[in-house]
Amino acid sequence: MNRYVGQVINLIPDRAQHFWSGDLASARRALLATDPSAVLEISGSFAIVAQEGERVVLGRSLERPLRYFLAKAADGPVLIVAERIDEIAEELGRRGWADQFHPSYTRMVPAHHVTTLRLIGCPDPNPVYRRFFDPPRGTLAPDLDVIGRHYIEALYNELGAWLTAHDPATPIGVPFSGGIDSGSVLLCLHRLLLDSGIPPTRLKAFTLSLDGDGDDARQAREFLRATGLEMLGETIEVPSSGLDPLRAVAVIEDYKPLDVECAAVNLALLKAIRARYPEWRLLVDGDGGDENLKDYPIEANSELTIRSVVNNRMLYQEGWGVDSLKHSLTYSGGYSRGCVRGYACAKHHGFVSFSPYTRAPVIAIAEAVPFAELTRGSHERLYALKGEIVSRGVRAVLGYDMPVYPKRRFQHGSAAPDVAARLFTEDEARYRRHFHALHA
């Protein structure tokens, strides 16, 4: 009997993996292991593929994308693995298979799952998803001081592991709004540097100001003044005319309005930092903090209720889940989809970004928060939780009295309200048309 020979084309270079400890060979062994929880032992930022005969397994950390496309060749199926949709399209074109491509045929590996494919030819079997991260939910006592301490301890430890893996002379930038997430990250990094005997001059807090205005710039200055860290602040002024949402669509390969507009201001900030500091490489941000402590306006999404938010496992990190009809095979869901707005923008301008809030030990503490008990069905209690948890934890672990300001999205805080209203119209139809035109 004839047997197809499956081929894997991996377009992600080995150097793109960033391990705090261990190496790529051990990471691939963990991915191939019988018990998927072995993947939790991979320390670092990764998007990897491993093969054992006809079995191919893929896995990634939450903060970065991993895509694949199954092509047909005369000799059998060919699996193309990449970070980006356009990389897959280009590879198909190089091999004369461009007629097989459509962006909706690409697949995103969902975060927190090992994705298994079998290259056995037509018909191709569906992928099998095995969860490798399943933290217990609601196990902490409803004590905000205890929860806060555990949460910031986990944040501090993850930043410490990341810091140890890098050259102590390399400068670190924090995209900084003075909000809860970027503020806690900056304070943890400052304390870690002091505790390690490393001068904190290695650290900078970069704040975007469009047209010399925006609430984030004022808030960042107030935060740094209140914590005695004014020397770390650096405002990056960019004209609003430099923002290009359609360019952001091309960079993140998505059309969800809030992600596109966040990416547009992120690209403007990173472009300006790159122009000012041509050799800068490391960035640490607070992405994922909103998702962990469920700090999004439920009223803005007609599909959500407070019951669904507090009772669904990692809803904001993963969306409705791989077994749901609402799960997008092309994009995944939740931050598993939205991670591209940070990762792709940083890579586009030559930065390596990291957020400790996307690390499994930090998310595990967030999942252990008894949200239902603490909120008792109240939106207001839910929205107040994040500031209470993080500020109490920062005080207990780091000794800072951290200012807490109302939540504001990056794109809305970077400009004056009238400018933000003009620039950010949440025009999904326009973004979607442009995305599809890129592959027409």
LOTI-908464 format. One record per residue (C-alpha): residue number from 0; x, z, y. Coordinates in pm, 1 decimal, padded with zeros to 6 digits. Layout:
N
GUPA   pos          u          w          v
GUPA   NUM          X          Z          Y
...
***
This chain:
440
GUPA   pos          u          w          v
GUPA     0    00000.0    00000.0    00000.0
GUPA     1    00133.2   -00092.2    00345.3
GUPA     2    00197.3    00201.3    00575.5
GUPA     3    00218.2    00191.3    00951.9
GUPA     4    00537.1    00318.8    01113.5
GUPA     5    00452.9    00528.1    01416.3
GUPA     6    00690.2    00522.1    01712.6
GUPA     7    00723.3    00773.7    01997.4
GUPA     8    00857.3    00666.0    02337.1
GUPA     9    00936.5    00976.5    02539.9
GUPA    10    00984.4    00894.0    02909.6
GUPA    11    01054.6    01255.6    03010.8
GUPA    12    01432.9    01310.9    03028.3
GUPA    13    01574.9    01621.5    02864.3
GUPA    14    01715.3    01735.9    03199.9
GUPA    15    01358.6    01765.6    03333.4
GUPA    16    01304.5    02076.0    03117.9
GUPA    17    01394.3    02403.5    03287.8
GUPA    18    01448.6    02691.6    03046.2
GUPA    19    01529.5    03043.6    03163.7
GUPA    20    01669.1    03109.4    02815.6
GUPA    21    01695.7    02912.2    02492.4
GUPA    22    01724.2    02534.2    02472.4
GUPA    23    01524.6    02220.7    02403.8
GUPA    24    01593.6    02223.7    02029.0
GUPA    25    01451.5    02574.9    01987.4
GUPA    26    01154.8    02485.1    02208.1
GUPA    27    01072.7    02187.8    01987.0
GUPA    28    01097.7    02406.3    01676.4
GUPA    29    00849.1    02647.6    01834.6
GUPA    30    00614.7    02358.9    01907.9
GUPA    31    00629.2    02241.7    01544.9
GUPA    32    00581.8    02592.6    01402.0
GUPA    33    00281.4    02672.1    01185.0
GUPA    34    00176.0    02951.1    01421.1
GUPA    35    00105.1    02803.0    01768.2
GUPA    36    00174.9    03138.1    01934.4
GUPA    37    00545.5    03062.5    01882.9
GUPA    38    00517.4    02848.1    02196.9
GUPA    39    00480.7    03167.9    02400.5
GUPA    40    00844.3    03239.8    02316.5
GUPA    41    00954.1    02936.6    02520.2
GUPA    42    01088.9    03081.1    02841.9
GUPA    43    01072.0    02837.2    03129.6
GUPA    44    00902.9    02528.6    03266.9
GUPA    45    00851.6    02259.0    03006.0
GUPA    46    00663.5    01946.2    02905.3
GUPA    47    00785.8    01854.9    02558.7
GUPA    48    00711.0    01641.8    02255.9
GUPA    49    00832.1    01693.4    01899.8
GUPA    50    00786.7    01480.8    01588.9
GUPA    51    00783.1    01559.1    01218.0
GUPA    52    00705.3    01246.8    01018.7
GUPA    53    00370.1    01109.8    01127.0
GUPA    54    00283.1    01438.2    01302.1
GUPA    55    00354.5    01448.9    01675.0
GUPA    56    00298.7    01765.6    01878.1
GUPA    57    00294.3    01807.5    02254.7
GUPA    58    00287.2    02114.9    02475.3
GUPA    59    00347.6    02212.4    02835.8
GUPA    60    00358.7    02506.7    03066.4
GUPA    61    00062.3    02540.8    03301.2
GUPA    62    00236.3    02433.0    03621.0
GUPA    63    00337.1    02079.4    03519.8
GUPA    64    00171.0    01768.8    03374.3
GUPA    65    00221.0    01600.5    03037.8
GUPA    66    00044.7    01274.3    02959.1
GUPA    67    00030.3    01034.8    02667.6
GUPA    68   -00106.7    00693.4    02576.8
GUPA    69   -00148.3    00543.6    02229.6
GUPA    70   -00054.8    00175.3    02229.3
GUPA    71   -00090.0   -00082.3    01953.9
GUPA    72    00204.2   -00284.9    01824.9
GUPA    73    00237.7   -00520.5    01529.2
GUPA    74    00440.5   -00259.9    01339.8
GUPA    75    00200.2    00027.1    01403.7
GUPA    76    00090.9    00273.3    01670.5
GUPA    77    00323.0    00359.6    01958.1
GUPA    78    00279.2    00686.5    02144.1
GUPA    79    00408.5    00681.1    02502.1
GUPA    80    00468.2    01023.0    02657.7
GUPA    81    00528.4    01072.1    03031.4
GUPA    82    00453.2    01294.0    03329.0
GUPA    83    00272.0    01025.3    03523.7
GUPA    84    00007.3    00757.0    03472.8
GUPA    85    00211.1    00493.7    03660.2
GUPA    86    00511.5    00556.8    03433.6
GUPA    87    00293.4    00477.4    03132.8
GUPA    88    00160.9    00161.9    03301.4
GUPA    89    00514.4    00044.4    03382.7
GUPA    90    00634.1    00103.3    03026.4
GUPA    91    00342.6   -00092.7    02883.7
GUPA    92    00419.8   -00375.1    03125.9
GUPA    93    00787.1   -00381.7    03023.1
GUPA    94    00685.6   -00419.1    02658.2
GUPA    95    00426.1   -00688.6    02720.1
GUPA    96    00132.3   -00456.9    02652.2
GUPA    97   -00009.8   -00436.9    03005.0
GUPA    98   -00345.4   -00569.2    02887.2
GUPA    99   -00394.8   -00249.2    02684.6
GUPA   100   -00371.8   -00025.5    02992.4
GUPA   101   -00638.7    00143.6    03195.1
GUPA   102   -00576.7    00477.2    03371.8
GUPA   103   -00878.0    00630.5    03198.8
GUPA   104   -00715.5    00559.6    02860.9
GUPA   105   -00429.3    00796.2    02939.7
GUPA   106   -00464.2    01155.2    02821.4
GUPA   107   -00346.4    01483.7    02970.4
GUPA   108   -00225.6    01751.2    02731.2
GUPA   109   -00439.4    02057.3    02815.9
GUPA   110   -00250.1    02368.1    02918.6
GUPA   111   -00222.1    02662.0    02676.8
GUPA   112   -00275.8    02437.8    02373.4
GUPA   113   -00052.8    02261.8    02123.8
GUPA   114   -00184.7    01906.1    02097.3
GUPA   115   -00129.4    01743.3    01757.5
GUPA   116   -00156.4    01368.6    01693.1
GUPA   117   -00104.9    01179.6    01369.9
GUPA   118    00042.1    00831.2    01405.4
GUPA   119   -00130.0    00666.4    01111.9
GUPA   120   -00268.8    00347.9    01267.6
GUPA   121   -00625.8    00221.5    01304.9
GUPA   122   -00851.4    00399.4    01341.3
GUPA   123   -00656.2    00661.1    01536.1
GUPA   124   -00770.7    01016.3    01463.2
GUPA   125   -00868.1    01244.3    01749.9
GUPA   126   -00605.4    01493.7    01867.9
GUPA   127   -00626.7    01848.6    01737.2
GUPA   128   -00591.3    02130.0    01991.4
GUPA   129   -00458.7    02469.2    01883.8
GUPA   130   -00456.6    02744.5    02142.8
GUPA   131   -00123.7    02923.7    02182.8
GUPA   132   -00224.1    03157.2    02466.1
GUPA   133   -00532.6    03373.3    02417.7
GUPA   134   -00493.2    03701.6    02606.5
GUPA   135   -00750.7    03976.9    02548.9
GUPA   136   -01005.2    04008.8    02827.2
GUPA   137   -01124.7    04308.7    03025.2
GUPA   138   -00901.2    04562.2    02851.9
GUPA   139   -00770.6    04744.8    03160.4
GUPA   140   -00946.6    05047.4    03303.1
GUPA   141   -01143.3    04976.1    03624.7
GUPA   142   -00874.8    05143.0    03835.8
GUPA   143   -00746.9    04913.3    04110.2
GUPA   144   -00423.6    05107.6    04154.4
GUPA   145   -00336.4    05074.3    03785.4
GUPA   146   -00442.0    04707.2    03775.4
GUPA   147   -00242.8    04628.2    04088.9
GUPA   148    00070.6    04795.8    03958.8
GUPA   149    00057.9    04608.2    03626.8
GUPA   150   -00010.8    04277.8    03801.8
GUPA   151    00277.5    04300.2    04050.4
GUPA   152    00513.6    04436.3    03785.3
GUPA   153    00442.6    04123.7    03579.8
GUPA   154    00494.3    03905.0    03887.1
GUPA   155    00822.7    04079.1    03969.8
GUPA   156    00948.6    04044.7    03611.3
GUPA   157    00870.4    03673.7    03591.3
GUPA   158    01042.3    03608.6    03922.5
GUPA   159    01338.2    03812.2    03799.7
GUPA   160    01372.2    03600.2    03484.8
GUPA   161    01353.5    03283.2    03693.2
GUPA   162    01607.5    03413.8    03944.4
GUPA   163    01856.9    03509.0    03673.2
GUPA   164    01850.3    03155.1    03538.6
GUPA   165    01969.7    03005.2    03869.5
GUPA   166    02294.7    03003.8    04062.3
GUPA   167    02293.9    03312.7    04288.8
GUPA   168    02428.1    03103.6    04576.1
GUPA   169    02143.3    02850.3    04571.9
GUPA   170    01898.2    02889.4    04862.8
GUPA   171    01532.1    02954.6    04786.0
GUPA   172    01240.2    02837.0    04996.0
GUPA   173    00888.9    02979.8    04990.8
GUPA   174    00609.3    02760.1    05133.7
GUPA   175    00453.9    03042.7    05331.0
GUPA   176    00115.9    03095.2    05495.4
GUPA   177    00125.1    03474.0    05516.8
GUPA   178   -00161.6    03480.3    05267.3
GUPA   179   -00187.7    03710.5    04968.5
GUPA   180   -00015.2    03483.2    04716.1
GUPA   181    00274.7    03348.0    04921.1
GUPA   182    00315.3    03690.7    05081.6
GUPA   183    00346.8    03875.7    04752.0
GUPA   184    00589.3    03614.0    04619.0
GUPA   185    00809.7    03643.5    04928.3
GUPA   186    00812.7    04024.4    04911.2
GUPA   187    00898.4    04022.6    04539.6
GUPA   188    01181.6    03776.2    04592.2
GUPA   189    01319.7    03976.3    04885.5
GUPA   190    01317.2    04295.9    04677.7
GUPA   191    01474.0    04119.3    04378.1
GUPA   192    01759.1    03986.6    04588.7
GUPA   193    01824.4    04330.6    04735.3
GUPA   194    01807.4    04493.6    04391.1
GUPA   195    02052.3    04233.5    04257.3
GUPA   196    02298.6    04287.1    04540.8
GUPA   197    02242.3    03932.1    04667.6
GUPA   198    02207.5    03880.4    05045.3
GUPA   199    01843.9    03800.0    05130.2
GUPA   200    01972.2    03536.0    05372.9
GUPA   201    01945.6    03311.5    05066.8
GUPA   202    01568.3    03317.9    05124.4
GUPA   203    01352.9    03127.6    05375.9
GUPA   204    00978.5    03127.9    05439.6
GUPA   205    00869.1    02778.4    05549.2
GUPA   206    00537.8    02759.5    05738.2
GUPA   207    00369.3    02431.0    05825.0
GUPA   208    00221.3    02386.1    06171.9
GUPA   209    00041.5    02059.4    06248.4
GUPA   210    00067.3    01958.9    06613.6
GUPA   211    00221.0    02298.6    06689.2
GUPA   212   -00101.6    02480.8    06601.2
GUPA   213   -00285.8    02628.4    06304.2
GUPA   214   -00387.3    02975.9    06193.2
GUPA   215   -00122.9    02986.1    05918.4
GUPA   216    00162.2    02978.0    06170.0
GUPA   217    00019.0    03275.3    06361.5
GUPA   218   -00065.9    03460.9    06042.2
GUPA   219    00281.6    03403.9    05896.5
GUPA   220    00445.7    03545.0    06208.1
GUPA   221    00221.0    03852.1    06197.7
GUPA   222    00294.3    03906.9    05827.8
GUPA   223    00671.0    03884.2    05872.2
GUPA   224    00661.5    04112.2    06176.1
GUPA   225    00451.4    04371.2    05991.4
GUPA   226    00692.6    04375.5    05695.5
GUPA   227    01011.2    04360.8    05902.2
GUPA   228    01113.4    04022.0    05765.4
GUPA   229    01099.3    03804.3    06077.8
GUPA   230    01449.3    03674.3    06006.6
GUPA   231    01318.1    03488.7    05699.3
GUPA   232    01058.5    03282.8    05885.0
GUPA   233    01095.6    02918.8    05981.4
GUPA   234    00808.7    02715.8    06125.4
GUPA   235    00802.8    02347.4    06034.6
GUPA   236    00614.8    02148.4    06299.1
GUPA   237    00473.0    01812.8    06194.2
GUPA   238    00243.7    01577.7    06391.1
GUPA   239   -00098.5    01542.0    06232.5
GUPA   240   -00053.0    01164.6    06258.7
GUPA   241    00202.8    01201.0    05979.5
GUPA   242   -00059.1    01304.8    05724.7
GUPA   243   -00167.8    01036.2    05480.3
GUPA   244   -00432.9    01138.3    05223.9
GUPA   245   -00419.8    00797.7    05055.8
GUPA   246   -00046.8    00839.2    05001.9
GUPA   247   -00128.2    01176.2    04847.8
GUPA   248   -00371.7    01004.8    04608.3
GUPA   249   -00085.7    00785.6    04486.3
GUPA   250    00154.1    01078.0    04446.4
GUPA   251   -00080.3    01309.6    04255.5
GUPA   252   -00271.2    01027.2    04081.7
GUPA   253   -00602.2    01201.2    04140.8
GUPA   254   -00897.9    01177.5    04376.0
GUPA   255   -01049.3    01527.0    04386.9
GUPA   256   -01080.4    01586.4    04762.9
GUPA   257   -00949.4    01941.5    04786.9
GUPA   258   -00646.2    01856.9    04574.7
GUPA   259   -00580.2    01533.9    04765.8
GUPA   260   -00594.7    01704.4    05104.5
GUPA   261   -00386.4    01998.9    04990.4
GUPA   262   -00130.6    01748.5    04859.2
GUPA   263   -00133.5    01558.8    05189.4
GUPA   264   -00026.0    01864.8    05389.3
GUPA   265    00215.0    01968.6    05114.4
GUPA   266    00383.5    01629.0    05127.7
GUPA   267    00413.2    01656.8    05507.1
GUPA   268    00574.3    02000.2    05478.7
GUPA   269    00815.4    01898.6    05202.5
GUPA   270    00915.5    01577.1    05376.8
GUPA   271    01004.0    01774.1    05689.6
GUPA   272    01200.0    02037.1    05493.0
GUPA   273    01389.7    01760.7    05315.5
GUPA   274    01477.8    01596.0    05648.5
GUPA   275    01599.9    01927.8    05787.5
GUPA   276    01780.3    02042.5    05470.7
GUPA   277    01897.3    01738.1    05269.9
GUPA   278    02050.6    01948.7    04990.2
GUPA   279    01771.2    02204.9    04943.3
GUPA   280    01640.0    02220.4    04585.4
GUPA   281    01449.7    02538.4    04488.1
GUPA   282    01098.3    02627.0    04602.2
GUPA   283    00882.6    02918.6    04487.2
GUPA   284    00513.7    02922.8    04579.3
GUPA   285    00197.8    03120.5    04509.9
GUPA   286   -00001.9    02850.3    04332.4
GUPA   287   -00229.2    02993.9    04065.4
GUPA   288   -00293.5    03324.4    04240.9
GUPA   289   -00645.5    03225.3    04344.2
GUPA   290   -00722.9    03111.6    03991.0
GUPA   291   -00595.7    03433.5    03833.1
GUPA   292   -00813.5    03665.9    04042.0
GUPA   293   -01105.2    03424.4    04073.0
GUPA   294   -01085.7    03393.5    04450.9
GUPA   295   -01288.7    03079.1    04512.2
GUPA   296   -01626.1    03051.1    04689.8
GUPA   297   -01877.8    03024.7    04408.1
GUPA   298   -02139.5    02896.8    04651.4
GUPA   299   -01936.5    02579.0    04706.8
GUPA   300   -01986.9    02465.8    04345.1
GUPA   301   -02342.3    02419.3    04221.7
GUPA   302   -02227.1    02440.8    03858.2
GUPA   303   -02099.1    02797.1    03895.8
GUPA   304   -02257.3    03140.4    03897.1
GUPA   305   -02078.4    03471.8    03923.9
GUPA   306   -02173.6    03533.3    03561.6
GUPA   307   -01999.9    03211.8    03447.3
GUPA   308   -01692.4    03290.2    03658.3
GUPA   309   -01636.1    03643.9    03533.5
GUPA   310   -01739.8    03583.6    03171.3
GUPA   311   -01554.7    03260.3    03086.3
GUPA   312   -01196.8    03287.0    02965.3
GUPA   313   -00947.6    03143.5    03218.4
GUPA   314   -01219.7    02928.1    03375.8
GUPA   315   -01022.4    02848.2    03689.5
GUPA   316   -00698.6    02787.1    03497.5
GUPA   317   -00844.9    02561.4    03227.2
GUPA   318   -01186.3    02445.7    03344.1
GUPA   319   -01469.1    02463.2    03093.4
GUPA   320   -01232.2    02423.5    02796.7
GUPA   321   -01126.7    02150.2    02554.6
GUPA   322   -01442.5    02187.1    02345.0
GUPA   323   -01671.8    02132.2    02642.2
GUPA   324   -01843.6    01808.6    02739.7
GUPA   325   -01722.3    01876.7    03094.0
GUPA   326   -01357.0    01869.5    02989.3
GUPA   327   -01179.3    01558.9    03120.4
GUPA   328   -00955.4    01397.7    02860.3
GUPA   329   -00779.1    01201.0    03133.2
GUPA   330   -00713.8    01497.8    03360.9
GUPA   331   -00782.9    01827.2    03181.1
GUPA   332   -00962.1    02091.3    03392.4
GUPA   333   -00912.2    02370.2    03643.2
GUPA   334   -00553.6    02437.4    03748.9
GUPA   335   -00447.5    02258.3    03430.2
GUPA   336   -00553.6    01950.3    03629.8
GUPA   337   -00474.6    02073.2    03980.9
GUPA   338   -00112.5    02165.6    03902.5
GUPA   339   -00013.1    01809.3    03990.9
GUPA   340   -00080.0    01871.8    04361.6
GUPA   341    00223.5    02101.0    04365.5
GUPA   342    00446.4    01963.4    04091.0
GUPA   343    00425.7    01594.3    04181.3
GUPA   344    00467.8    01655.1    04554.2
GUPA   345    00776.7    01870.8    04501.0
GUPA   346    00931.6    01619.7    04262.3
GUPA   347    00851.7    01332.6    04499.6
GUPA   348    01075.8    01491.1    04762.1
GUPA   349    01347.5    01606.4    04523.0
GUPA   350    01252.6    01974.8    04490.1
GUPA   351    01213.9    02190.4    04180.2
GUPA   352    00914.1    02416.0    04229.7
GUPA   353    00802.0    02729.6    04048.7
GUPA   354    00509.9    02968.5    04075.5
GUPA   355    00523.5    03301.5    03890.6
GUPA   356    00144.2    03319.9    03909.2
GUPA   357    00121.9    03043.2    03647.5
GUPA   358    00326.5    03237.2    03391.3
GUPA   359    00148.5    03367.7    03081.4
GUPA   360    00242.5    03738.9    03126.6
GUPA   361    00096.0    03737.2    03479.7
GUPA   362   -00220.8    03556.2    03371.1
GUPA   363   -00253.6    03800.4    03079.8
GUPA   364   -00279.0    04092.0    03322.7
GUPA   365   -00534.8    03902.1    03529.3
GUPA   366   -00743.2    03832.2    03218.2
GUPA   367   -00732.0    04203.4    03131.5
GUPA   368   -00905.5    04291.2    03460.4
GUPA   369   -01263.9    04411.7    03387.7
GUPA   370   -01417.5    04173.8    03642.6
GUPA   371   -01778.8    04219.4    03534.1
GUPA   372   -01753.7    04597.7    03557.8
GUPA   373   -01576.5    04590.8    03893.7
GUPA   374   -01803.6    04334.0    04059.2
GUPA   375   -02144.1    04424.3    03907.7
GUPA   376   -02282.3    04081.4    04000.0
GUPA   377   -02166.3    04090.1    04362.4
GUPA   378   -01987.8    03790.8    04513.7
GUPA   379   -01855.7    04008.4    04794.5
GUPA   380   -01697.6    04255.2    04551.4
GUPA   381   -01536.5    03967.4    04363.7
GUPA   382   -01388.9    03813.5    04678.1
GUPA   383   -01251.5    04150.3    04792.0
GUPA   384   -01079.1    04221.5    04459.7
GUPA   385   -00774.3    04002.5    04505.4
GUPA   386   -00661.4    04160.9    04829.2
GUPA   387   -00717.9    04510.2    04690.5
GUPA   388   -00534.8    04446.2    04363.3
GUPA   389   -00233.4    04270.2    04513.3
GUPA   390   -00185.9    04496.7    04816.4
GUPA   391   -00209.2    04812.1    04603.0
GUPA   392    00033.7    04664.9    04351.6
GUPA   393    00280.7    04560.5    04620.9
GUPA   394    00270.1    04908.8    04769.9
GUPA   395    00324.3    05075.7    04430.8
GUPA   396    00596.2    04843.8    04298.4
GUPA   397    00774.6    04721.1    04610.1
GUPA   398    00699.0    04986.8    04868.2
GUPA   399    00560.6    04744.6    05129.2
GUPA   400    00231.7    04780.8    05313.0
GUPA   401    00135.3    04417.6    05287.1
GUPA   402   -00110.2    04271.5    05540.8
GUPA   403   -00416.8    04111.1    05382.0
GUPA   404   -00592.7    03824.9    05561.6
GUPA   405   -00909.1    03631.5    05471.3
GUPA   406   -00865.6    03344.8    05226.2
GUPA   407   -00797.5    03007.8    05381.4
GUPA   408   -00702.2    02681.7    05213.4
GUPA   409   -00359.6    02534.3    05289.8
GUPA   410   -00501.2    02224.4    05457.9
GUPA   411   -00734.3    02426.8    05679.7
GUPA   412   -00476.7    02682.3    05791.0
GUPA   413   -00209.8    02429.3    05881.9
GUPA   414   -00398.2    02279.5    06177.8
GUPA   415   -00634.0    02374.9    06457.8
GUPA   416   -00997.5    02382.3    06334.6
GUPA   417   -01098.6    02063.4    06519.8
GUPA   418   -00796.7    01875.6    06383.2
GUPA   419   -00863.2    02001.5    06029.9
GUPA   420   -01227.5    01893.9    06054.5
GUPA   421   -01118.5    01545.0    06160.5
GUPA   422   -00844.4    01506.3    05899.7
GUPA   423   -01006.1    01663.5    05594.8
GUPA   424   -01346.3    01508.4    05530.2
GUPA   425   -01352.0    01554.9    05149.4
GUPA   426   -01431.9    01184.4    05102.1
GUPA   427   -01408.3    01158.0    04724.4
GUPA   428   -01550.9    00805.2    04710.9
GUPA   429   -01272.6    00677.4    04938.3
GUPA   430   -01003.5    00853.7    04739.2
GUPA   431   -01145.6    00734.2    04409.5
GUPA   432   -01157.5    00371.8    04529.4
GUPA   433   -00797.1    00391.8    04641.4
GUPA   434   -00686.8    00542.1    04311.8
GUPA   435   -00847.1    00263.5    04110.8
GUPA   436   -00705.2    00001.3    04349.4
GUPA   437   -00356.7    00125.2    04259.9
GUPA   438   -00409.4   -00003.1    03904.8
GUPA   439   -00627.3   -00304.9    03976.3
***
